[in-house]
Amino acid sequence: MAAAHAIRLQIETKLAERVPAALTLKIKHAPELFATGVTAVDEILGGGIPRGCITEVSGGASTGKTSFALSAIASITRLGNACGWVDVNDALSPETAAAAGVELRRLLWLRVSAERGKRVADKPWSRLEQGLKATDLLLQTGGFGAIVLDMSDVLPQYARRIPLATWYRFRLAAEQARTALIFLTQSPCASSCASLALRCESGEAMPFSSNGETPLFEGQQYRMERERNRNDASAFMQRKTAQRVSWSAETLWSRVR
């Protein structure tokens, strides 16, 4: 052991000027976290979503993916950070975003619109490709606290066509720009490039009734499961023990009544 240590020390001394600490392991510090505004979710995430990493939120329609992302963007814009929202299917409602607390003056909304005379569903791959290029451009530009790539309406067979090299490039760009990159998808597609993987499911609706009036849809219960979190100290154990929490979101009219 003493001889091996002496040899290593000799090699590092020789390479010190050209390759500093050539044989020293790089220490990776825990990333900064952005609180999402959903207390139950932040608790199982240890504080929020990581900055400089990819967070993938997957689930079917009406499972709370957009509500969760809007809550996170609202918290981040309130800190004074600029954010981007790449809307592949032109589905974002600015009124809903404002009601969720998003400071719209700090949000860049990129709408991938269909060609004149074309329906939204006519060219799904073309629209997705435009969304990927727009996301890449925003990451390279820098200066964004968080960027959401909303692929909620993109079918899994199209999302799976995205080359793995694209996700690796996004991961590196997000790390360099210190941007929290959030993917909204129907099923996971970023593979190991996502540091944090969350799965959404729908729960019970919350109607209300007053003086015999017809019950109105007031809110929705959701369930979220943390499937992977590489920012934990014991990442291997966390993959084995996924955690699930419930949370709720109110409708726009229930907030203003």
C-alpha positions in Angstrom: 0.0 0.0 0.0 2.8 2.4 0.9 4.5 1.7 -2.5 1.3 2.3 -4.4 0.7 5.6 -2.5 4.3 6.7 -3.3 3.8 5.9 -7.0 0.5 7.8 -7.2 2.0 10.8 -5.5 4.9 10.7 -7.9 2.6 10.6 -10.9 0.4 13.5 -9.7 3.5 15.5 -8.9 4.7 15.0 -12.5 1.3 15.9 -14.0 0.5 18.7 -11.6 1.2 21.5 -14.0 -0.5 20.0 -17.1 -3.4 18.0 -15.4 -4.0 19.2 -11.9 -5.2 16.4 -9.5 -5.3 13.9 -12.4 -6.1 11.0 -10.1 -8.3 12.8 -7.6 -12.0 12.1 -7.6 -14.2 15.1 -8.5 -16.5 16.1 -5.7 -20.0 16.8 -6.9 -21.8 19.3 -4.7 -25.6 19.1 -4.1 -27.5 21.3 -6.5 -29.4 24.4 -5.4 -33.1 23.6 -5.0 -36.2 25.6 -6.1 -39.2 25.1 -3.9 -42.3 24.1 -6.0 -44.9 25.7 -3.8 -46.5 22.2 -3.2 -45.5 21.6 0.4 -46.1 17.8 0.4 -44.0 17.3 -2.8 -41.2 19.6 -1.5 -41.0 17.4 1.6 -40.3 14.2 -0.3 -37.9 16.0 -2.6 -35.8 17.5 0.3 -36.7 21.0 -0.6 -37.7 21.2 -4.2 -36.5 20.6 -7.8 -32.8 20.8 -8.6 -31.3 23.7 -10.5 -28.9 22.8 -13.3 -30.6 19.4 -13.7 -33.4 17.8 -15.7 -36.7 17.0 -13.9 -39.1 14.8 -15.8 -42.8 14.9 -14.7 -44.8 12.2 -16.5 -48.4 11.1 -16.4 -51.6 10.9 -18.4 -54.1 13.6 -19.1 -55.5 15.5 -16.1 -53.0 14.1 -13.6 -51.7 17.5 -12.4 -48.5 17.8 -14.5 -49.3 21.3 -15.7 -50.6 22.5 -12.3 -47.4 21.3 -10.6 -45.2 23.0 -13.2 -47.1 26.2 -12.9 -46.8 26.1 -9.1 -43.0 25.6 -9.5 -42.7 28.4 -12.1 -44.7 30.7 -9.9 -42.3 30.2 -7.0 -39.3 30.7 -9.2 -40.6 33.9 -10.8 -41.4 35.3 -7.4 -37.7 35.0 -6.5 -37.0 37.4 -9.4 -35.9 34.7 -11.9 -36.8 34.7 -15.6 -38.4 31.5 -16.8 -39.2 30.0 -20.2 -42.2 27.8 -21.2 -41.9 25.9 -24.5 -45.5 25.0 -25.4 -45.4 22.3 -28.1 -49.1 22.0 -28.5 -50.1 25.6 -27.7 -52.0 24.5 -24.7 -50.9 27.0 -21.9 -53.6 29.4 -20.6 -52.0 32.7 -19.5 -55.0 33.3 -17.2 -54.5 30.0 -15.4 -50.8 30.8 -15.1 -51.5 34.2 -13.6 -54.0 32.7 -11.2 -51.4 30.1 -10.1 -49.2 33.0 -9.1 -46.8 33.1 -12.1 -45.4 36.6 -12.7 -46.1 36.8 -16.4 -43.6 39.6 -17.0 -40.8 37.2 -16.1 -42.2 34.3 -18.2 -41.1 33.8 -21.9 -43.9 31.8 -23.5 -42.9 30.1 -26.8 -45.9 28.8 -28.7 -45.2 26.2 -31.3 -48.1 27.0 -33.6 -49.4 24.9 -36.4 -48.9 26.1 -40.0 -51.8 28.2 -41.5 -54.6 25.9 -42.5 -53.2 22.9 -40.5 -54.6 21.3 -37.4 -52.5 20.9 -34.2 -52.4 17.1 -34.7 -51.4 17.1 -38.4 -47.7 17.2 -37.9 -46.8 16.1 -34.4 -43.2 15.3 -35.1 -42.6 18.6 -36.8 -44.0 20.5 -33.8 -42.0 18.4 -31.4 -38.8 19.1 -33.3 -39.5 22.8 -33.2 -40.0 22.6 -29.5 -36.7 20.8 -29.0 -34.9 23.4 -31.1 -36.5 26.2 -29.1 -35.5 24.6 -25.8 -32.0 24.2 -27.0 -31.8 27.8 -28.0 -33.1 29.0 -24.6 -30.6 26.9 -22.8 -27.7 28.2 -25.0 -28.9 31.7 -24.4 -28.8 31.3 -20.6 -30.2 33.6 -17.9 -33.3 31.4 -17.2 -33.9 30.1 -13.7 -36.2 27.4 -15.1 -37.4 26.2 -18.5 -40.5 24.0 -19.0 -40.7 21.8 -22.2 -44.4 20.9 -22.3 -44.8 17.7 -24.3 -48.0 16.7 -22.4 -50.0 16.1 -25.6 -47.2 14.4 -27.5 -47.8 10.7 -27.9 -45.2 8.4 -26.4 -44.3 6.9 -29.8 -43.2 10.3 -31.0 -41.3 11.2 -27.8 -39.4 7.9 -28.0 -38.1 9.0 -31.4 -36.0 11.7 -29.7 -32.3 10.6 -29.8 -30.7 9.9 -26.5 -27.9 12.4 -27.5 -30.5 15.2 -27.4 -31.2 14.5 -23.7 -27.5 14.3 -22.9 -27.0 17.7 -24.6 -29.8 19.2 -22.7 -28.5 17.8 -19.4 -25.0 19.4 -20.0 -26.5 22.7 -21.2 -28.8 22.9 -18.2 -25.9 22.3 -15.8 -23.8 24.9 -17.5 -26.6 27.5 -17.5 -27.7 26.6 -14.0 -31.2 26.1 -15.2 -33.9 23.8 -13.8 -35.1 22.0 -17.0 -38.6 20.5 -16.5 -40.1 18.0 -19.0 -43.8 17.4 -19.0 -44.4 14.0 -20.7 -47.0 11.2 -20.9 -44.4 8.6 -20.2 -40.7 8.9 -19.2 -38.4 9.4 -22.2 -35.3 11.2 -20.9 -34.0 8.0 -19.3 -30.9 8.4 -17.1 -30.4 12.0 -18.1 -33.2 13.1 -15.7 -31.8 13.6 -12.2 -35.4 13.7 -10.8 -38.2 11.6 -12.2 -41.8 12.2 -10.9 -44.9 10.3 -11.8 -48.4 11.9 -11.6 -51.8 10.3 -11.1 -55.3 11.7 -10.7 -57.2 11.5 -7.5 -60.7 12.5 -6.4 -62.5 15.7 -7.6 -63.7 18.2 -5.0 -67.1 19.6 -5.8 -68.9 22.2 -3.7 -72.6 23.1 -3.3 -74.3 26.1 -1.8 -78.0 26.7 -1.1 -79.1 23.8 -3.3 -77.2 25.1 -6.4 -75.7 22.7 -8.9 -72.3 21.5 -7.6 -69.3 23.0 -9.3 -65.9 21.6 -10.0 -63.8 23.3 -7.3 -60.6 21.4 -7.4 -58.8 18.1 -8.0 -56.8 15.8 -5.8 -53.6 14.4 -7.3 -51.0 11.8 -6.4 -47.3 12.2 -7.1 -44.7 9.5 -6.8 -40.9 10.2 -6.7 -39.5 7.4 -8.9 -35.9 8.6 -8.9 -33.9 11.4 -7.2 -30.2 11.3 -7.9 -29.6 14.4 -5.7 -30.2 12.3 -2.6 -27.3 11.2 -0.6 -28.4 7.5 -0.9 -29.6 7.5 -4.5 -29.6 3.7 -4.7 -31.8 3.3 -1.7 -34.2 6.0 -2.9 -34.7 4.1 -6.2 -35.7 1.1 -4.2 -38.1 3.0 -1.9 -40.2 5.4 -4.1 -42.3 7.8 -2.1 -45.9 8.9 -2.9 -47.8 12.0 -1.7 -51.2 13.5 -2.4 -51.8 17.2 -3.1 -54.6 19.3 -4.5 -55.1 22.2 -7.0 -58.0 24.6 -7.1 -59.9 25.8 -10.2 -59.6 29.4 -11.3 -63.2 30.3 -10.4 -62.9 28.8 -6.9 -59.9 31.2 -6.2 -61.8 34.4 -7.1 -65.3 33.6 -5.7 
